[in-house]
Amino acid sequence: MRAVVMYAPGEVRVDETERPTIVEPTDAVIKLAATCICGSDLWPYRGADDVHHQPMGHEYVGVVEEVGADVVEIRVGDFVVGTFFSSDNTCEICRAGYQTHCVHRGPGAVPGAQAEYARIPHADGTLVATPAMPDHDLVPSLLAASDVLGTGWFAAVAAEVGPGKTVAVVGDGAVGLLGVLAAKQLGAERIIAMSRHADRQSLAREFGATDIVEERGDAGVERIKELTDGLGAHSTIEAVGTQESMMQAIRATRAGGHVGYVGVSHEVVLPGEELFFSGVHLHGGPAPVRRFLPELIKLIWDRAIDPGKVFDLTLPLEQAAEGYRAMDERRATKVLLTV
């Protein structure tokens, strides 16, 4: 089968690899209908994370082709949306809503989903079947639900977004933009999107942003304070993962407010004294997308939301290298790969 492999930073190829098979009785093998490139894939692409002949991709939707002997909920022929960490969805941590920390999840994210087929561990807990075979135009939105929509949604929930709240969103990638959508769905009164890119600003407004702030760092914090009577946002979504973005999020949040952070952290160090006196709540990490998938699939199925709009470039799997280049060079917000 064809699969995307990152040989080294900046070097992405599509190789012929062995089709996955059932290994554990709780596995499923799915034939992907679509996959995509994640902003987090750019960290190794840019050399920030070690990479060597690594199968890429952790966002996926597709049709179940084979299941292990112990799989009872997911059936062959189901169209499924998967999550980027496998989970049994039955352990005590899963039942508390933190499936990314499932005690049986394995060493890391589901690997190798930028491919024709993927093996999914703990299929009953990791996959959610759609009500029927989806219309073609729903596939991008269902694909978004497998990571970036669920991650943006978790960020909003972690930030305690709700009616009457003012929300600031740090980061205008797919997760940040869908954090805007989530904040709108959760009833936020005012949503401030921080973005310097006209196309992303436009989509942020379409998703529900009421204000755009182009400044960054201290200037961005000051601008948010100006928009909130000097207090800062009630809720702030941090969707980047750098030192600057995290501190910008904390400083833009009022005392007693909440920061939901979901940007994959890279060399972020929190100054203890400033955090101590900020009065700000912090909660986040790898999003438990599985917690939200049934609700998100229903919203998409009912056409109440259209998160697939974050995909602004579609390429065949064979052109994955161009997709990585386009996202790295900010010519695309998020690339969908057809299989």
Buried (B, 14 or more C-beta within 10 A) or exposed (E): BBBBBBEBBBEBEBEEBEBBEBEEEBBBBBBBBBBBBBBBBBBBBEEBBEBEEBBBBBBBBBBBEBBBEEBEEBEEEBBBBBBBBBBBBEBEBBEEBBBBBBEBBEEEBBBBBBBBBBBBBBBBBBBBBBEEEBEEEBBBBBBBBBBBBBBBBBBBBBBBBBEEBBBBBBBBBBBBBBBBBBBBBBEBEBBBBBBEBEEBBEBBBEBBBBBBBEBBEEEBBBBBBEBBEEBBBBBBBBBBBBBBBBBBBBBBBBEEBBBBBBBBBEEBEEEEEEEEEBEBBBBBBBBBBBBBBEEBBEBBBEEEBBBBBBBBBBBEBEBBBBBBBBBBEEEBBBBBBBB
